[in-house]
Amino acid sequence: MAFVRRQRRLPAPLLDMTLFRSRAFSAALAVLLIGLVGVGGAMFLVTQYLQLVDGLSPAVAGLWMGPPALAMFAAAIGAPILARRVRPGTVMAATLGVSLAGYGLLATAGTDSRIAVVTGFAFVYLGLGAIAALGTDIVVGAAPPANSGSAAAMSKTVQELGIAVGVAVLGSLTTAVYRARVDVPPGTAPDVAGAVTDSLAGALSVADQVPAATIAQAQAAFTGGLNSAALVAGLAIAVVTIVSAVVLRHIRPIGEQ
């Protein structure tokens, strides 16, 4: 509140609060923020799934992240080209709609669903490529030329904030689900039991001191947390999909006045 009040009084503010009067500016920032919350959380959890649940080495897990990266790359290049003929809000809504299928795959994945998880994350990354490219363009384009630098900085800041919030919120949700579902056999040493109930990584660190069934159950509990986080993120993405389709529909294709 102090920051906002100060910026409104300064003759040359760091952030011109009047920019938020533009529906396109505010809506595009909201799409970027919420979209990156989902992506940040999904990226954080999918990389853990591939290594801790599916048992892949870091190098192999990195290779499996290649197809999602290519999907994001293709969307980042293709979305602006498509937006020359189709309204950007429609392109963003369509790609976010595709990413909803990805969150659906993550929300229904099991402990042996590597292909589904990677495919789902590729759809999620596809949406990221489109909204990062077009959302930034809309944010900067909605601001007066004198404020274009401030608008571009806001776009970048919102994206970084979204990733951080996604890791914190969806990671915490997954941890809460994991701790609610994991069980420790009676008679387990307190330090071992603490490691198992703390996190899946902790459980794997003491895998030689607990039954194999306990590790399998811990992996299932983590996967259940991933399912819950993907469901929550998917609901949020559904909202910004509607925002893109409705609030940003008046923006003409790139190149048109």
Contacts in CASP RR format, 6 or more apart in sequence:
PFRMAT RR
TARGET T0000
AUTHOR 0000-0000-0000
METHOD contacts of the structure
MODEL  1
MAFVRRQRRLPAPLLDMTLFRSRAFSAALAVLLIGLVGVGGAMFLVTQYL
QLVDGLSPAVAGLWMGPPALAMFAAAIGAPILARRVRPGTVMAATLGVSL
AGYGLLATAGTDSRIAVVTGFAFVYLGLGAIAALGTDIVVGAAPPANSGS
AAAMSKTVQELGIAVGVAVLGSLTTAVYRARVDVPPGTAPDVAGAVTDSL
AGALSVADQVPAATIAQAQAAFTGGLNSAALVAGLAIAVVTIVSAVVLRH
IRPIGEQ
4 17 0 8 1.000
6 13 0 8 1.000
7 13 0 8 1.000
7 14 0 8 1.000
7 15 0 8 1.000
7 16 0 8 1.000
7 17 0 8 1.000
8 17 0 8 1.000
14 150 0 8 1.000
15 150 0 8 1.000
15 154 0 8 1.000
16 147 0 8 1.000
16 150 0 8 1.000
19 25 0 8 1.000
19 142 0 8 1.000
19 143 0 8 1.000
19 147 0 8 1.000
19 150 0 8 1.000
19 151 0 8 1.000
19 154 0 8 1.000
20 26 0 8 1.000
22 142 0 8 1.000
22 143 0 8 1.000
23 247 0 8 1.000
24 138 0 8 1.000
24 142 0 8 1.000
24 247 0 8 1.000
24 248 0 8 1.000
24 250 0 8 1.000
24 251 0 8 1.000
25 138 0 8 1.000
25 139 0 8 1.000
25 142 0 8 1.000
25 143 0 8 1.000
25 151 0 8 1.000
27 243 0 8 1.000
27 244 0 8 1.000
27 247 0 8 1.000
27 248 0 8 1.000
28 135 0 8 1.000
28 138 0 8 1.000
28 139 0 8 1.000
28 142 0 8 1.000
28 155 0 8 1.000
28 248 0 8 1.000
29 139 0 8 1.000
29 154 0 8 1.000
29 155 0 8 1.000
29 158 0 8 1.000
30 240 0 8 1.000
30 243 0 8 1.000
31 92 0 8 1.000
31 96 0 8 1.000
31 131 0 8 1.000
31 135 0 8 1.000
31 240 0 8 1.000
31 243 0 8 1.000
31 244 0 8 1.000
31 248 0 8 1.000
32 131 0 8 1.000
32 132 0 8 1.000
32 135 0 8 1.000
32 136 0 8 1.000
32 139 0 8 1.000
32 155 0 8 1.000
32 158 0 8 1.000
32 159 0 8 1.000
32 162 0 8 1.000
33 158 0 8 1.000
33 159 0 8 1.000
33 161 0 8 1.000
33 162 0 8 1.000
33 165 0 8 1.000
34 162 0 8 1.000
34 236 0 8 1.000
34 237 0 8 1.000
34 239 0 8 1.000
34 240 0 8 1.000
35 96 0 8 1.000
35 128 0 8 1.000
35 131 0 8 1.000
35 162 0 8 1.000
35 236 0 8 1.000
35 237 0 8 1.000
35 240 0 8 1.000
36 128 0 8 1.000
36 158 0 8 1.000
36 159 0 8 1.000
36 160 0 8 1.000
36 161 0 8 1.000
36 162 0 8 1.000
36 163 0 8 1.000
36 166 0 8 1.000
37 162 0 8 1.000
37 163 0 8 1.000
37 165 0 8 1.000
37 166 0 8 1.000
37 169 0 8 1.000
37 170 0 8 1.000
37 233 0 8 1.000
37 236 0 8 1.000
38 103 0 8 1.000
38 124 0 8 1.000
38 162 0 8 1.000
38 166 0 8 1.000
38 170 0 8 1.000
38 233 0 8 1.000
38 234 0 8 1.000
38 236 0 8 1.000
38 237 0 8 1.000
39 124 0 8 1.000
39 125 0 8 1.000
39 128 0 8 1.000
39 163 0 8 1.000
40 162 0 8 1.000
40 163 0 8 1.000
40 166 0 8 1.000
40 167 0 8 1.000
40 170 0 8 1.000
41 163 0 8 1.000
41 166 0 8 1.000
41 167 0 8 1.000
41 169 0 8 1.000
41 170 0 8 1.000
41 171 0 8 1.000
41 229 0 8 1.000
41 233 0 8 1.000
42 103 0 8 1.000
42 106 0 8 1.000
42 121 0 8 1.000
42 124 0 8 1.000
42 170 0 8 1.000
42 229 0 8 1.000
42 230 0 8 1.000
42 233 0 8 1.000
43 121 0 8 1.000
43 163 0 8 1.000
44 166 0 8 1.000
44 167 0 8 1.000
44 170 0 8 1.000
44 171 0 8 1.000
45 170 0 8 1.000
45 171 0 8 1.000
45 174 0 8 1.000
45 225 0 8 1.000
45 226 0 8 1.000
45 229 0 8 1.000
46 65 0 8 1.000
46 106 0 8 1.000
46 117 0 8 1.000
46 118 0 8 1.000
46 121 0 8 1.000
46 226 0 8 1.000
47 61 0 8 1.000
47 62 0 8 1.000
47 65 0 8 1.000
48 200 0 8 1.000
48 201 0 8 1.000
48 222 0 8 1.000
49 109 0 8 1.000
49 117 0 8 1.000
49 222 0 8 1.000
49 223 0 8 1.000
49 226 0 8 1.000
50 56 0 8 1.000
50 61 0 8 1.000
50 62 0 8 1.000
50 64 0 8 1.000
50 65 0 8 1.000
50 114 0 8 1.000
50 117 0 8 1.000
50 118 0 8 1.000
51 57 0 8 1.000
51 58 0 8 1.000
51 61 0 8 1.000
52 200 0 8 1.000
52 201 0 8 1.000
52 204 0 8 1.000
52 219 0 8 1.000
52 222 0 8 1.000
53 111 0 8 1.000
53 200 0 8 1.000
53 219 0 8 1.000
53 222 0 8 1.000
53 223 0 8 1.000
54 61 0 8 1.000
54 112 0 8 1.000
54 114 0 8 1.000
54 117 0 8 1.000
56 64 0 8 1.000
64 114 0 8 1.000
64 118 0 8 1.000
65 118 0 8 1.000
65 121 0 8 1.000
67 118 0 8 1.000
67 122 0 8 1.000
68 118 0 8 1.000
68 120 0 8 1.000
68 121 0 8 1.000
68 122 0 8 1.000
68 124 0 8 1.000
68 125 0 8 1.000
69 125 0 8 1.000
71 122 0 8 1.000
71 123 0 8 1.000
71 125 0 8 1.000
71 126 0 8 1.000
72 125 0 8 1.000
72 126 0 8 1.000
72 127 0 8 1.000
72 128 0 8 1.000
72 129 0 8 1.000
73 129 0 8 1.000
74 126 0 8 1.000
75 95 0 8 1.000
75 125 0 8 1.000
75 126 0 8 1.000
75 127 0 8 1.000
75 128 0 8 1.000
75 129 0 8 1.000
75 130 0 8 1.000
75 133 0 8 1.000
76 129 0 8 1.000
76 130 0 8 1.000
76 132 0 8 1.000
76 133 0 8 1.000
78 130 0 8 1.000
79 91 0 8 1.000
79 92 0 8 1.000
79 95 0 8 1.000
79 129 0 8 1.000
79 130 0 8 1.000
79 133 0 8 1.000
79 134 0 8 1.000
80 133 0 8 1.000
80 134 0 8 1.000
80 137 0 8 1.000
80 254 0 8 1.000
82 91 0 8 1.000
83 91 0 8 1.000
83 134 0 8 1.000
83 253 0 8 1.000
83 254 0 8 1.000
84 253 0 8 1.000
84 254 0 8 1.000
84 255 0 8 1.000
85 253 0 8 1.000
86 253 0 8 1.000
87 248 0 8 1.000
87 249 0 8 1.000
87 251 0 8 1.000
87 252 0 8 1.000
87 253 0 8 1.000
88 134 0 8 1.000
88 135 0 8 1.000
88 137 0 8 1.000
88 138 0 8 1.000
88 248 0 8 1.000
88 251 0 8 1.000
88 253 0 8 1.000
88 254 0 8 1.000
89 134 0 8 1.000
89 138 0 8 1.000
89 244 0 8 1.000
89 245 0 8 1.000
89 248 0 8 1.000
89 249 0 8 1.000
89 251 0 8 1.000
90 244 0 8 1.000
90 245 0 8 1.000
90 249 0 8 1.000
91 130 0 8 1.000
91 134 0 8 1.000
92 130 0 8 1.000
92 131 0 8 1.000
92 134 0 8 1.000
92 135 0 8 1.000
92 244 0 8 1.000
92 248 0 8 1.000
93 241 0 8 1.000
93 242 0 8 1.000
93 244 0 8 1.000
93 245 0 8 1.000
93 248 0 8 1.000
95 126 0 8 1.000
95 127 0 8 1.000
95 129 0 8 1.000
95 130 0 8 1.000
95 131 0 8 1.000
96 127 0 8 1.000
96 130 0 8 1.000
96 131 0 8 1.000
96 237 0 8 1.000
96 240 0 8 1.000
96 241 0 8 1.000
96 244 0 8 1.000
97 127 0 8 1.000
97 237 0 8 1.000
97 241 0 8 1.000
98 123 0 8 1.000
98 126 0 8 1.000
98 127 0 8 1.000
99 123 0 8 1.000
99 124 0 8 1.000
99 126 0 8 1.000
99 127 0 8 1.000
99 128 0 8 1.000
99 237 0 8 1.000
100 234 0 8 1.000
100 237 0 8 1.000
100 238 0 8 1.000
100 241 0 8 1.000
101 120 0 8 1.000
101 123 0 8 1.000
102 119 0 8 1.000
102 120 0 8 1.000
102 121 0 8 1.000
102 122 0 8 1.000
102 123 0 8 1.000
102 124 0 8 1.000
102 230 0 8 1.000
103 120 0 8 1.000
103 123 0 8 1.000
103 124 0 8 1.000
103 230 0 8 1.000
103 231 0 8 1.000
103 233 0 8 1.000
103 234 0 8 1.000
103 237 0 8 1.000
104 120 0 8 1.000
104 230 0 8 1.000
104 231 0 8 1.000
104 234 0 8 1.000
105 116 0 8 1.000
105 117 0 8 1.000
105 119 0 8 1.000
105 120 0 8 1.000
105 123 0 8 1.000
106 116 0 8 1.000
106 117 0 8 1.000
106 120 0 8 1.000
106 121 0 8 1.000
106 124 0 8 1.000
106 226 0 8 1.000
106 227 0 8 1.000
106 230 0 8 1.000
107 227 0 8 1.000
107 228 0 8 1.000
107 230 0 8 1.000
107 231 0 8 1.000
107 234 0 8 1.000
108 116 0 8 1.000
108 227 0 8 1.000
109 116 0 8 1.000
109 117 0 8 1.000
109 223 0 8 1.000
109 226 0 8 1.000
109 227 0 8 1.000
109 230 0 8 1.000
110 116 0 8 1.000
110 220 0 8 1.000
110 223 0 8 1.000
110 224 0 8 1.000
110 227 0 8 1.000
111 216 0 8 1.000
111 219 0 8 1.000
111 220 0 8 1.000
111 223 0 8 1.000
131 244 0 8 1.000
132 159 0 8 1.000
135 155 0 8 1.000
136 152 0 8 1.000
136 155 0 8 1.000
136 156 0 8 1.000
137 254 0 8 1.000
138 248 0 8 1.000
138 251 0 8 1.000
139 151 0 8 1.000
139 152 0 8 1.000
139 154 0 8 1.000
139 155 0 8 1.000
140 148 0 8 1.000
140 149 0 8 1.000
140 151 0 8 1.000
140 152 0 8 1.000
140 155 0 8 1.000
141 148 0 8 1.000
141 151 0 8 1.000
142 151 0 8 1.000
143 149 0 8 1.000
143 150 0 8 1.000
143 151 0 8 1.000
170 229 0 8 1.000
170 232 0 8 1.000
170 233 0 8 1.000
171 229 0 8 1.000
173 225 0 8 1.000
173 228 0 8 1.000
173 229 0 8 1.000
173 232 0 8 1.000
174 222 0 8 1.000
174 224 0 8 1.000
174 225 0 8 1.000
174 226 0 8 1.000
174 228 0 8 1.000
174 229 0 8 1.000
175 199 0 8 1.000
177 221 0 8 1.000
177 224 0 8 1.000
177 225 0 8 1.000
177 228 0 8 1.000
177 229 0 8 1.000
178 199 0 8 1.000
178 200 0 8 1.000
178 218 0 8 1.000
178 221 0 8 1.000
178 222 0 8 1.000
178 224 0 8 1.000
178 225 0 8 1.000
179 197 0 8 1.000
179 198 0 8 1.000
181 217 0 8 1.000
181 220 0 8 1.000
181 221 0 8 1.000
181 224 0 8 1.000
182 196 0 8 1.000
182 197 0 8 1.000
182 203 0 8 1.000
182 217 0 8 1.000
182 218 0 8 1.000
182 221 0 8 1.000
183 214 0 8 1.000
183 217 0 8 1.000
184 192 0 8 1.000
184 193 0 8 1.000
184 194 0 8 1.000
184 196 0 8 1.000
184 197 0 8 1.000
184 210 0 8 1.000
184 214 0 8 1.000
185 210 0 8 1.000
185 211 0 8 1.000
185 214 0 8 1.000
188 196 0 8 1.000
188 209 0 8 1.000
188 210 0 8 1.000
189 209 0 8 1.000
192 206 0 8 1.000
192 209 0 8 1.000
192 210 0 8 1.000
195 202 0 8 1.000
195 203 0 8 1.000
195 205 0 8 1.000
195 206 0 8 1.000
196 202 0 8 1.000
196 203 0 8 1.000
196 206 0 8 1.000
196 210 0 8 1.000
196 214 0 8 1.000
196 218 0 8 1.000
200 218 0 8 1.000
200 219 0 8 1.000
200 221 0 8 1.000
200 222 0 8 1.000
203 210 0 8 1.000
203 214 0 8 1.000
203 215 0 8 1.000
203 218 0 8 1.000
204 215 0 8 1.000
204 218 0 8 1.000
207 215 0 8 1.000
END
